[in-house]
Amino acid sequence: MYRKSLIFMSIFLMLFVVFSEITFAGNTIVNETTSKITLSPEEEKLLDKNFKELGIDSKTRKNLINKYKNGELIDAMNPEVLAKLPENALSVSLKNPLKKITFPDGSVLKLEVKVLKKTEMKPEKELKGDVSSQFYSSCGSGYCTYYEVLIDGTSGVQSAEFYADFTFVQGGADYISKVYDDRVMVIGGTYQNKSLSIMRQKEDLYYNRPAYAALTWDTISVGCGCSSYLKLFVEDDNYYSDGSM
């Protein structure tokens, strides 16, 4: 009986390995033996649309789609290519809220922080209904500026975003009060271990360390088991963000 069980388990494992050679991600079929993928018509159309919105011309869009379908990472999401970028190459800030980088193969990586709401007030002013008590009580003796922003990054193949609320405190420690409504999308693949959290809620004035939050995930796609992220930093009455996708 024990021997029969071992034989059965061996056969099961062999079948599992065979069937695992083809992995399904949404409507995408990923063949691990050839590293090629077959995108559904809807996915290919969406990928072309995303590339077009990044300002990529028709011929280059077609080349990038074929490159990706053939199992090659586009430069905009290739860790080896991204590692060669100068430090802070994809960093956006209050003064420069949008950054786009075009790579040798024509792919584009874009990162943007969109200000959805900005409110300035003094602590002695009457508390407004649309401003939280935390915002009001943290202003100290100076001005406060409250922000609601959207942090958004995309390479066309994968996109990610999250919302954040934070406050600049004149003469005091800036802080992030809330991060929420995160989203990650990967065409021709999937993701796992997605996490959005405030890593340091309040600016550390003593050690000169910013408040910061991060959206992190692992991208599972052809030729890539990559760690990806979007980060937000707040300090010195300024914010900045960077990402890897």
N, C-alpha and C positions, 0 to 999 in steps of 0.2 A: 504493500500500500504506500509506504514511504517513497519507494522507488518510482512508482507511478506518479506520485505528486511532484517529484523532481522533474520527471519527463514533461508533465503538463506545464509546469512553470517555465521550463526552458523553451517550449514551443510558444507559450504566451509572450515571453520576452522577445523572441525572434520576430513575432508578428508585430509587437509594439514598435520595435525599431524600424521595421519596414514601413508601417503606416505613419510613423513620426517623420519620415523623410519628406512628407508633404504637410506643411503647416498652413492652416487657414487663418487669415486675419481680416475680419470683415468679409468683403466680397473678393479680396485679393488672395490669389493662390501663390504661395512661396515655395519653390522647389529647392530644398537645401542641397541637393546633389549637384545642381547646375548653377545655383545662386541667382537664377532668373526669376522674375515674377510676371504674372499675368494680371494686369489691372483690368477691372471691369470698365465698360464704356463710361459709366458715371464717374468713376475715380479718375480716369484719364482726362475727362472733360473738366473736372474740378481742378486737377493738377495744372492743366493748361490755363485755366482761369486765374489760379493763384499766381502763376508765373507772369501772366499778362499784367496783373495788378501791381507786380513788382517792377514793371517797366521793361520786361524782357521781350525782345522782338520775336516774331513768328518762327523764323528759322532756328534761332537759338532755343526757343521753347521746345521745338520738335526734337532737337539734338539732346536736350536735357532729359526729356521724357524717355527717349530711346536708351540713353545712357543708364538711367535708373532701372528701366525694365530689363536691361542686360546684366543687372546685378552689380552695377558700379554706383558708389556714393557720389552725388554731386558735390562739388567743392565746398558749397555753403554749409554742408553738414558733415564734412570729412574731418575727423579729429586731427589728422596729420597736417592738413592744410590750415585749419584753424589755429593750430599750435604755432604756426609761423607768423601769425598776425602780431603787430606791435602791441605792447601793453595798453589797455584801455582803448583799443581800436574800435570797439563796439560799445563804448560807454556813452550814454546820453545823460543830459542834465537839464536843470532849469533853463539855462541859456541856450542849450542845444538839444531840444527834445526829440529830434529825429536823426537817425543815423542809418545809412545804407552803404553796404560794401559789395562791390562787384568783383567776382573772382575770375580767374583765367578761363574757366569753361563757360563763363557767361551767367552763372548762377548768382543769386543775390541773397544777402542776409540783411534783414531789416529789424531794427528795434526802435520803439517809440514809447514815450510817456505822454499820454493825453490828459490834460487838466480838465476834468468834468465840472468841478466846482471849486471856487476860491472865496473865502470869507475872511475879512479883516475886522478886528474889533479890539477895543481896550477893555480891561477887566471892569472898569467902573460903569461901562455901558450896561443898559438893561439886557438881560439874557434873552436872546432871540429863540423862538421856538424851533428853528432849524439848526441850532448849534447845541452840541451836547454839553452837559454840566461839566464833564471832564475837561473839555476844551476851555470852557469859561474859567474854571478854577485853577488851571495850570498857567495862566498868563502872567502871574506875578504882577510886577509894577509896570510892565511895558506892554507892547503890542503883541498880539498873537495873529498868526495867519494859518487858517485851517484849509486843507486841501483834500479833495477827493480825486483820485487819478486812476487811469487804466494803463497798466504796463502790458505792452503787446509786442511779441516777437514772432517772426516767421522766416522760413527759408523756402516756402512754397510747398515743400514736401511735408514739413511739420510746422505747426503753429501752436503758440501757447499765449495765455494771457491771465492776468488776475487784477482785481481791484484793490485799492488801498486807501485808507484815510490816515492822514498824518498832520501834525501841527508844528509850525515854527514858533518858538518862544523867544522873543527878543530878550537877551540877557540871561537866558536860562537854557535848559536842556530840551532840545526838540524831541518829539516822540511819535511813534507809530501806534495808532489806537486800534486799527482793525485791518485785516486782509481777508478777502472773500471772493466768491464766485470765480474760482479758477477753472481753466479749460485747457486741455491738451488734445491735439488732433494729429495723427500720423497717417498719411496716405501711403498705402502699400506696406503697412506694418502695424505695429501696435506699441503700447507702452505699459510700464508697470511701476510699482513703488512710487506713485505720485504723492507728493506731500507739499502742503502750503502752510507755512508757520512764520510767526514773528520770532526771530532768533535773538534779537536784543531790542526790547521795546523802547527804551529810553537812551538817548545819547549820553555817553559817558564822558563828562567834561574833564574829569581828573586824568583819565588815560587817553583822552582824545580819540575815542572810538565811536563810530556812528551807530545810531539805531538802524537795524536792518531786518528785512524779511526776505524769504526765499521760497520760490516754487521750484521743486526738484522732481525729476522723474528719470527713468531709464528707457531710452528709445530702443525698441526691438524692430529692426528693419534689415533689408538685404545688405550684408556686408558691415553691419553696425549693431553692436550691443553697447550703445553710447550713454554716458551720463550727461543729461541736459539740465539746464537751469535758467531761470529768470530771477534776478536779485534787485532789490530796492534798498538804497542807503539814504539816510536822512541825518544831516549834521550841519552846523554853522549856517542855519537858515538857508539851506540848499538841499536839493535831492539829486541823486544820480542813480543810474541803473545800468546793469550789463547782463549779458546772456550768452548762452551757448546752445545752438540748435543745429 
